Amino acid sequence: MIEIGILGSGSMGTGIAQVAATAGHIVHLYDNNPSALSRSEAFISKIMARLVEKGRIDNTEAEIIKGRIHYETNMFACSESSLVIEAIIEDIDIKKQVFEQLEDTVRPSCILASNTSSLSIASIASACKNPERVIGIHFFNPAALMKLVEIVPAIQTSQETQQKATEIINSWGKITVLAKDTPGFIVNRVARPFYGEALRIFEEGLADAATIDWAMTEIGGFRMGPFTLMDYIGNDINYTVTETVFKAFYYDQRYRPSFSQKRIVEAGYFGKKAGKGFYDYAENAVNPEPQKNQAKGEEIFWRILYMLINEAADASYLNIASPADIDLAMTKGVNYPKGLLAWADEIGIQRCVNGMDKLYNHYLEDRYRCSPLLRKLAREGKGFFK
Ligand SMILES: NC(=O)c1ccc[n+]([C@@H]2O[C@H](COP(=O)([O-])OP(=O)(O)OC[C@H]3O[C@@H](n4cnc5c(N)ncnc54)[C@H](O)[C@@H]3O)[C@@H](O)[C@H]2O)c1
């Protein structure tokens, strides 16, 4: 069994270490901050104890898994690893420095992966003498529970690296999708309208947060409404992802962040973790009830759904991923009730085009431009999977 190296023992590094150790690998988990390593070790112990309590594993297995993870204060401990996954701070200059050092530490055949959410893999790979062995392996939080992993080859990545990396991650019981090295990859790009359009509806005063959440869960079948989800993710994190994607797409208006969410962040209302976000999480807090008007709810749901489908269609149009992988990513990565492109086929492509054109004609904003692929499919009477 190959050895796995992980750089950064924060929330992602710790989760990935748990997954790799559970799959049977010896894991070298390195961090330059010893207290982060202690926190990570304590967290893994707690999780293992919980799994034993729930009867998922027995005591012996828990001890074996824990024993496979070595907490390291020197990167050199990863020298025998066949795959090293970097999950350190999201800073391009620091990541490049670390990759440069890492390449000199490991064997020539070792695959060097980054778990970055928003940085370019091509840029990280450019720090290495052999960039063909660098790849993006993007896990979702919490890594132990979320099935989806986006595999992101850079333009420098070799076929062999891509194939080997995919094989290893699949062998850990994960579902892999192949994504182009573009901002937000699949999930963080295609999901933007779920938040962005909900915020726009909120800012226009068409409905409040509770009503929009009700429309998306009760009418749309989504597991969580956008405002509940933004509060859960943390408005600080969600806002930063939106802003990063917006800048990376050269200020395309479709991804424009919202002032309402910016103010929420500036006020420190980060969401659940802060006790307050769009909702109040204090013990005896009374939050507003949704206005359960069916017609209004439908209007909100369809508007957000058309925007999501349009984004997914554009991702397919621009070859970010295959239609099947886009749908898999959204159902397994963010638990959407249906794949967006299969959903488009089900309700009819022409209906999606009409929905987008209606929004565009009302607002006359580039934000509401219909994807050329939706128009083409509608013209030809085709679907994404039909
Ligand atoms: N948190 C998420 O939801 C999420 C999801 C997917 C991907 N990611 C990506 O994973 C990476 C890590 O995110 P996180 O949320 O686990 O961060 P985190 O802040 O919880 O952990 C980062 C860890 O890296 C360590 N570190 C920083 N610089 C280092 C260096 N030079 N050498 C060694 N260790 C160093 C820190 O001490 C810290 O323990 C980021 O690139 C992020 O974009 C995060």
The ligand as a Gaussian input file, in Angstrom:
#p B3LYP/6-31G(d) Opt

LIG

0 1
 N      -12.662000      24.713000       4.174000
 C      -13.285000      24.322000       3.081000
 O      -14.522000      24.260000       3.021000
 C      -12.490000      23.897000       1.887000
 C      -13.086000      23.048000       0.936000
 C      -12.305000      22.601000      -0.150000
 C      -11.012000      23.056000      -0.304000
 N      -10.466000      23.905000       0.626000
 C       -9.053000      24.320000       0.430000
 O       -8.238000      23.529000       1.285000
 C       -7.126000      24.300000       1.739000
 C       -7.090000      24.310000       3.252000
 O       -8.305000      24.809000       3.750000
 P       -8.740000      24.598000       5.284000
 O      -10.155000      25.101000       5.373000
 O       -8.413000      23.231000       5.725000
 O       -7.774000      25.640000       5.998000
 P       -7.344000      25.703000       7.552000
 O       -7.051000      27.112000       7.823000
 O       -8.334000      24.962000       8.402000
 O       -5.981000      24.853000       7.587000
 C       -4.802000      25.246000       6.948000
 C       -3.623000      24.623000       7.680000
 O       -2.440000      24.854000       6.916000
 C       -1.371000      25.141000       7.795000
 N       -0.350000      25.890000       7.056000
 C       -0.423000      27.155000       6.590000
 N        0.713000      27.448000       5.928000
 C        1.481000      26.343000       5.945000
 C        2.757000      26.023000       5.403000
 N        3.457000      26.921000       4.726000
 N        3.240000      24.773000       5.592000
 C        2.521000      23.862000       6.296000
 N        1.315000      24.114000       6.826000
 C        0.803000      25.345000       6.652000
 C       -2.000000      25.931000       8.932000
 O       -1.224000      25.852000      10.100000
 C       -3.366000      25.238000       9.066000
 O       -3.304000      24.209000      10.030000
 C       -7.259000      25.666000       1.081000
 O       -6.524000      25.680000      -0.112000
 C       -8.747000      25.747000       0.771000
 O       -9.041000      26.589000      -0.328000
 C      -11.173000      24.317000       1.713000

